[in-house]
Amino acid sequence: MAMQAREIEAMIKEALPDAKIEIRDLAGDGDHYSAIVVSEAFRGLTRVKQHQLVYNALQGKMGGQLHALALQTSAPA
């Protein structure tokens, strides 16, 4: 069962309430998304740690309900 973009956004927002999030369905199939996530929580963290915060927010759905997520993360400018 595929995930909806709004569900992905809600899960990320729950973990990172200040996040600015832009999600695109890359293939129109509900399985392949790209996400840009900007949050103060990322400040001072490595890119790997930033991505781990987002993946943790998705509560294990990566690789199952959500097949692919091209992720770009950053702290606000």
C-alpha positions as CSV (number, residue, x, y, z in Angstrom):
1,M,0.0,0.0,0.0
2,A,1.5,3.3,-1.1
3,M,1.7,6.4,1.1
4,Q,0.2,9.8,0.3
5,A,2.4,12.9,0.3
6,R,0.3,14.5,3.0
7,E,0.9,11.4,5.2
8,I,4.6,11.7,4.8
9,E,4.5,15.4,5.5
10,A,2.4,14.9,8.6
11,M,4.8,12.3,10.0
12,I,7.8,14.6,9.5
13,K,5.9,17.6,11.0
14,E,5.1,15.6,14.1
15,A,8.8,14.9,14.7
16,L,10.1,18.3,13.5
17,P,7.2,20.8,14.1
18,D,9.2,23.8,12.7
19,A,10.0,22.0,9.5
20,K,9.3,23.5,6.1
21,I,8.6,20.6,3.8
22,E,8.2,20.2,0.1
23,I,7.2,16.8,-1.2
24,R,6.9,15.7,-4.9
25,D,5.6,12.4,-6.2
26,L,8.4,11.6,-8.7
27,A,6.6,8.8,-10.6
28,G,3.0,9.3,-9.9
29,D,2.8,5.9,-8.2
30,G,2.8,7.0,-4.6
31,D,6.0,5.0,-4.0
32,H,8.7,7.3,-5.3
33,Y,9.0,10.8,-3.7
34,S,11.4,13.6,-3.2
35,A,11.4,15.7,-0.1
36,I,13.1,18.9,0.8
37,V,13.0,19.4,4.6
38,V,14.4,22.6,6.3
39,S,14.4,22.6,10.1
40,E,16.4,24.3,12.9
41,A,16.8,20.8,14.4
42,F,19.3,20.1,11.7
43,R,21.7,22.9,12.6
44,G,25.2,21.6,13.4
45,L,24.3,18.0,12.4
46,T,25.9,16.1,9.6
47,R,23.8,15.3,6.5
48,V,23.7,11.7,7.7
49,K,22.3,12.7,11.1
50,Q,19.8,15.0,9.4
51,H,18.5,12.2,7.2
52,Q,18.3,9.8,10.1
53,L,16.0,12.3,11.9
54,V,13.7,12.3,8.9
55,Y,13.8,8.5,8.5
56,N,13.1,8.0,12.2
57,A,10.0,10.3,11.8
58,L,8.7,7.9,9.1
59,Q,8.5,5.2,11.8
60,G,9.9,2.3,9.7
61,K,7.8,2.9,6.7
62,M,10.8,3.4,4.4
63,G,11.4,0.3,2.3
64,G,7.8,-0.9,3.0
65,Q,4.9,1.5,2.3
66,L,7.4,4.1,1.1
67,H,9.7,2.6,-1.5
68,A,12.0,5.5,-2.3
69,L,12.5,9.0,-0.9
70,A,15.1,11.3,-2.4
71,L,15.9,13.5,0.5
72,Q,17.5,17.0,0.8
73,T,17.8,18.5,4.3
74,S,19.2,21.7,5.7
75,A,18.9,24.2,8.5
76,P,17.3,27.5,7.7
77,A,19.6,30.1,6.2
